[in-house]
Amino acid sequence: MWLQSNVCPCGGGYPNGEHWAYTFSLRRMRLEPHTATTADNRPDAARNLAREAGTVGVERATHFGDTAFYNDGNRSQSEDDWNDERKGASWWGYTWPREYLMNKVAFTSGQVFADGGWFARDLRVQVRRDHEWVDVTGLRITPDYPYDNTAGPHRTYELGFDPIDGDGVRVIGAPGGTRTFTSIAELAVYYTGTSGKMYGGSPADFNDDGKDDIVTFTQGSTADVYVSASTGSAFGASGKWRDRFALSGETPYTGDFTGDGKDDIVTFTQGSTADVYVSASTGSAFGASGKWRDRFALSGETPYTGDFTGDGKDDIVTFTQGSTADVYVSASTGTTFATGSKWNDWFAPGGEIPAVGDFDGDGKDDVVTFTRGDSADVFVATSTGTGFRAGAKWHDFFAPHGEFPAVGDVDGDGKDDLIVFTQGSTADVYVALSTGTSFGPAVKAHDQFAPGAEQPRVGDFDGDGKADLASFANGTAGGVTVALREGDGFGAAASWHGSFAPAGRFPYTGDYDGDGKDDIVAFTHSPSAEVQVALSTGTGFSGAGKWHDFFGLPGETAL
């Protein structure tokens, strides 16, 4: 099929000569039937998904008709969508013949003109899922986009967001200037791996007072680490607890690696060195960072933390995935990580999603992997304290296709269970409880919870020792809905807060007043860098007080 469009911008031609005044565009179009696929790409910060086979550029319009301009690695040339139309929205992106996981877009602005070439407002990322474009969650733009003609030319902005799968991605917003158009030099797409914060955050108690605190890693060239400890009613003044820790591209986590009850920090350099550094908490600072392990968690591998030996000290694990599918563990001695050893030689191959939890309730963390796709199997390898047993199928249909699973102790029996939010238009919640040797049947525990692009979280909001559900609506109002665990399911969804964490903010959970009930926190990650907390009463979240007025700037990693 051939498609022809005739455009007459008129006005005497541009840049000169009447032959520019009338444009004929004839393109060959090909229609292909949709084929359902499952995203299975592994985390790889160097793999630009825009270069994958079958990538097709999508945009509102092209001035010069060359979509290859923004996918050729050349940031010195650009395309724009000027066509003398007064546009309400402008977008640049890609579609693929299959689905990919992604969580970062790098957008390089093109030439800026006196009458346009930039976004005026509402720059965001959308992903195509089930034939519809949906806004991503957890969006963070680094550096801040200025929304005027200082946005370019040829400046790169990283747009990070919660991991999501789809067969298309685009940056979209309102075009700027009197002629309402935008420009682009390059657009890259990446999947750098899950952050570990998708369903709850990473609450940590750095001074062992029973109240969760907050930490932010500046990364970048300074690589400072700031902590603000909770007083129970506010976060205290933030102090630099460590410098030169977790540089750009490294992966930081928290955990109690010394076993003294105070959470510490760890960073995986990955890359060619693959070192692991730890800085232990003194209760008021992080001590000097030391290399606790070398040659662990190479590029493309997936590292996590957990107590796999059951001795009260957190250890580290890495999944090689791919065709080798090995699992290595390096146990903590309290002052270093022992030599990494292979605890399992075939677990979480390809692009499966691995996670950590204590599924048999013996006090030692185990590993689980979700195959997703059509099979949607779930395999668990339990820990012996010195190795992982052979992976066994604990469930034969859980979290199929694009659904994202979570782990948590739903029924309060000491064994971690499975939770999945289907989101979208169905918005069901399924739970599979652990028996200690398998997961029971997947039971629909709730319908119409966390629909569309709302952000689901898991936490114990009423303090009964069982996992409850929360959903942040984002949008303009930013309401919070909670469903408490009741009997074999969850109770009716109820509004616990009318306005918390509107669009652009980053909500997580943790017990910030030390009363045994999880509360909610939101980082603005804007130039104002505010942190707001709403405390749980057991039946709702009270208020939304500013607990810190300058913490977690744009581009930092706040936990």
GISULCOR-V949310 format. One record per residue. RES is the residue in three letters. PHI is phi as a letter, one per 40 degrees, with the letter a starting at -180 (999 if undefined). BURIAL is I if it has 16 or more other ideal C-beta (glycine too) atoms within 10 Angstrom, else O. Layout:
res: <RES | RES>
phi: <PHI | PHI>
burial: <BURIAL | BURIAL>
This chain:
res: <MET | TRP | LEU | GLN | SER | ASN | VAL | CYS | PRO | CYS | GLY | GLY | GLY | TYR | PRO | ASN | GLY | GLU | HIS | TRP | ALA | TYR | THR | PHE | SER | LEU | ARG | ARG | MET | ARG | LEU | GLU | PRO | HIS | THR | ALA | THR | THR | ALA | ASP | ASN | ARG | PRO | ASP | ALA | ALA | ARG | ASN | LEU | ALA | ARG | GLU | ALA | GLY | THR | VAL | GLY | VAL | GLU | ARG | ALA | THR | HIS | PHE | GLY | ASP | THR | ALA | PHE | TYR | ASN | ASP | GLY | ASN | ARG | SER | GLN | SER | GLU | ASP | ASP | TRP | ASN | ASP | GLU | ARG | LYS | GLY | ALA | SER | TRP | TRP | GLY | TYR | THR | TRP | PRO | ARG | GLU | TYR | LEU | MET | ASN | LYS | VAL | ALA | PHE | THR | SER | GLY | GLN | VAL | PHE | ALA | ASP | GLY | GLY | TRP | PHE | ALA | ARG | ASP | LEU | ARG | VAL | GLN | VAL | ARG | ARG | ASP | HIS | GLU | TRP | VAL | ASP | VAL | THR | GLY | LEU | ARG | ILE | THR | PRO | ASP | TYR | PRO | TYR | ASP | ASN | THR | ALA | GLY | PRO | HIS | ARG | THR | TYR | GLU | LEU | GLY | PHE | ASP | PRO | ILE | ASP | GLY | ASP | GLY | VAL | ARG | VAL | ILE | GLY | ALA | PRO | GLY | GLY | THR | ARG | THR | PHE | THR | SER | ILE | ALA | GLU | LEU | ALA | VAL | TYR | TYR | THR | GLY | THR | SER | GLY | LYS | MET | TYR | GLY | GLY | SER | PRO | ALA | ASP | PHE | ASN | ASP | ASP | GLY | LYS | ASP | ASP | ILE | VAL | THR | PHE | THR | GLN | GLY | SER | THR | ALA | ASP | VAL | TYR | VAL | SER | ALA | SER | THR | GLY | SER | ALA | PHE | GLY | ALA | SER | GLY | LYS | TRP | ARG | ASP | ARG | PHE | ALA | LEU | SER | GLY | GLU | THR | PRO | TYR | THR | GLY | ASP | PHE | THR | GLY | ASP | GLY | LYS | ASP | ASP | ILE | VAL | THR | PHE | THR | GLN | GLY | SER | THR | ALA | ASP | VAL | TYR | VAL | SER | ALA | SER | THR | GLY | SER | ALA | PHE | GLY | ALA | SER | GLY | LYS | TRP | ARG | ASP | ARG | PHE | ALA | LEU | SER | GLY | GLU | THR | PRO | TYR | THR | GLY | ASP | PHE | THR | GLY | ASP | GLY | LYS | ASP | ASP | ILE | VAL | THR | PHE | THR | GLN | GLY | SER | THR | ALA | ASP | VAL | TYR | VAL | SER | ALA | SER | THR | GLY | THR | THR | PHE | ALA | THR | GLY | SER | LYS | TRP | ASN | ASP | TRP | PHE | ALA | PRO | GLY | GLY | GLU | ILE | PRO | ALA | VAL | GLY | ASP | PHE | ASP | GLY | ASP | GLY | LYS | ASP | ASP | VAL | VAL | THR | PHE | THR | ARG | GLY | ASP | SER | ALA | ASP | VAL | PHE | VAL | ALA | THR | SER | THR | GLY | THR | GLY | PHE | ARG | ALA | GLY | ALA | LYS | TRP | HIS | ASP | PHE | PHE | ALA | PRO | HIS | GLY | GLU | PHE | PRO | ALA | VAL | GLY | ASP | VAL | ASP | GLY | ASP | GLY | LYS | ASP | ASP | LEU | ILE | VAL | PHE | THR | GLN | GLY | SER | THR | ALA | ASP | VAL | TYR | VAL | ALA | LEU | SER | THR | GLY | THR | SER | PHE | GLY | PRO | ALA | VAL | LYS | ALA | HIS | ASP | GLN | PHE | ALA | PRO | GLY | ALA | GLU | GLN | PRO | ARG | VAL | GLY | ASP | PHE | ASP | GLY | ASP | GLY | LYS | ALA | ASP | LEU | ALA | SER | PHE | ALA | ASN | GLY | THR | ALA | GLY | GLY | VAL | THR | VAL | ALA | LEU | ARG | GLU | GLY | ASP | GLY | PHE | GLY | ALA | ALA | ALA | SER | TRP | HIS | GLY | SER | PHE | ALA | PRO | ALA | GLY | ARG | PHE | PRO | TYR | THR | GLY | ASP | TYR | ASP | GLY | ASP | GLY | LYS | ASP | ASP | ILE | VAL | ALA | PHE | THR | HIS | SER | PRO | SER | ALA | GLU | VAL | GLN | VAL | ALA | LEU | SER | THR | GLY | THR | GLY | PHE | SER | GLY | ALA | GLY | LYS | TRP | HIS | ASP | PHE | PHE | GLY | LEU | PRO | GLY | GLU | THR | ALA | LEU>
phi: <999 | b | b | b | b | b | b | b | c | f | g | g | g | a | c | a | g | c | c | c | c | b | b | b | b | b | b | c | b | b | b | b | c | c | b | c | b | b | c | b | c | c | d | a | c | c | c | c | c | c | b | c | d | g | c | b | c | b | a | c | a | b | c | b | g | b | c | c | d | c | a | b | g | c | c | c | b | a | b | a | b | c | a | g | c | c | c | c | a | b | a | b | a | a | b | b | c | a | c | b | c | a | a | a | b | b | b | b | c | c | c | b | b | c | b | i | h | a | c | c | a | g | c | a | b | b | b | c | b | f | g | b | c | b | c | c | b | g | c | a | b | b | c | d | c | c | f | a | c | c | c | a | c | f | b | b | b | c | b | c | a | c | d | a | b | i | b | a | a | a | c | a | a | c | c | b | g | c | c | f | a | b | b | a | b | a | b | b | b | b | b | c | h | c | c | g | b | c | b | a | g | b | c | a | b | c | b | f | b | g | b | c | b | b | b | b | b | c | f | f | c | c | f | c | b | b | b | b | c | c | c | h | b | a | c | c | d | c | b | c | c | a | b | f | a | g | c | d | g | c | b | c | b | b | i | c | c | c | g | c | g | b | c | b | b | b | b | b | c | f | f | c | c | f | c | b | b | b | b | c | c | c | h | b | a | c | c | d | c | b | c | c | a | b | f | a | g | c | d | g | c | b | c | a | b | i | c | c | c | g | c | g | b | c | b | b | b | b | b | c | f | f | c | c | f | c | b | b | b | b | c | c | c | h | b | a | b | c | d | c | b | c | c | a | b | a | a | f | c | f | b | c | b | c | a | b | a | c | c | b | g | c | g | b | c | b | b | b | b | b | c | f | g | c | c | f | c | b | b | b | b | c | c | c | h | b | a | b | c | d | c | b | c | c | a | b | a | a | f | c | f | c | c | b | c | b | b | i | c | c | b | g | c | g | b | c | b | b | b | a | b | c | f | f | c | c | f | c | b | b | b | b | c | c | c | h | b | a | b | c | d | c | b | c | c | a | b | f | b | f | c | f | b | c | b | c | b | b | a | c | c | b | g | c | g | b | c | b | b | b | b | b | c | f | g | c | c | g | c | b | b | b | b | c | c | b | f | c | a | b | c | c | c | b | c | b | a | c | a | a | f | c | d | g | c | b | c | a | b | i | c | c | b | g | c | g | b | c | b | b | b | b | b | c | f | b | d | c | f | c | b | b | b | b | c | c | c | h | b | a | b | c | f | a | c | c | c | a | b | a | a | g | c | d | g | c | b | b | b>
burial: <O | O | O | O | O | O | O | O | I | O | O | O | O | O | O | O | O | O | O | O | O | O | O | O | O | O | O | O | O | O | O | O | O | O | O | O | I | I | I | I | I | I | I | O | I | O | I | I | I | I | O | O | O | O | I | O | I | O | I | I | I | I | I | O | O | O | I | O | I | I | I | O | O | O | I | O | O | I | I | I | I | I | I | O | O | O | I | O | O | I | I | I | I | I | O | I | O | O | I | I | I | I | I | I | I | I | I | I | I | I | I | I | I | O | O | I | I | I | I | I | O | O | I | I | I | I | I | I | I | O | O | O | I | I | I | I | I | I | I | I | I | I | O | O | I | O | I | O | I | O | I | I | I | I | I | O | I | O | I | I | I | I | I | I | I | I | I | I | I | I | I | I | I | I | I | I | I | O | I | I | I | I | I | I | I | I | I | I | I | I | I | I | I | I | I | I | I | I | I | I | I | I | I | I | I | I | I | O | I | O | I | I | I | I | I | I | I | I | I | O | O | O | I | I | I | I | I | I | I | I | O | O | O | I | I | O | O | I | O | O | I | I | O | O | I | I | I | O | O | I | I | I | I | I | I | I | I | I | O | I | O | I | I | I | I | I | I | I | I | I | O | O | O | I | I | I | I | I | I | I | I | O | O | O | O | I | O | O | I | O | O | I | I | O | O | I | I | I | O | I | I | I | I | I | I | I | I | I | I | O | I | O | I | I | I | I | I | I | I | I | I | O | O | O | I | I | I | I | I | I | I | I | O | O | O | I | I | O | O | I | O | O | I | I | O | O | I | I | I | O | I | I | I | I | I | I | I | I | I | I | O | I | O | I | I | I | I | I | I | I | I | I | I | O | O | I | I | I | I | I | I | I | I | O | O | O | O | I | O | O | I | O | O | I | I | O | O | I | I | I | I | I | I | I | I | I | I | I | I | I | I | O | O | O | I | I | I | I | I | I | I | I | I | I | O | O | I | I | I | I | I | I | I | I | O | O | O | I | I | O | O | I | O | O | I | I | O | O | I | I | I | O | I | I | I | I | I | I | I | I | I | I | O | O | O | I | I | I | I | I | I | I | I | I | O | O | O | I | I | I | I | I | I | I | I | O | O | O | O | I | O | O | I | O | O | I | I | O | O | I | I | I | I | I | I | I | I | I | I | I | I | I | I | O | I | O | I | I | I | I | I | I | I | I | I | O | O | O | I | I | I | I | I | I | I | I | O | O | O | O | I | O | O | I | O | O | I | I | O | O | I | I | I | O | I | I | I | I | I>
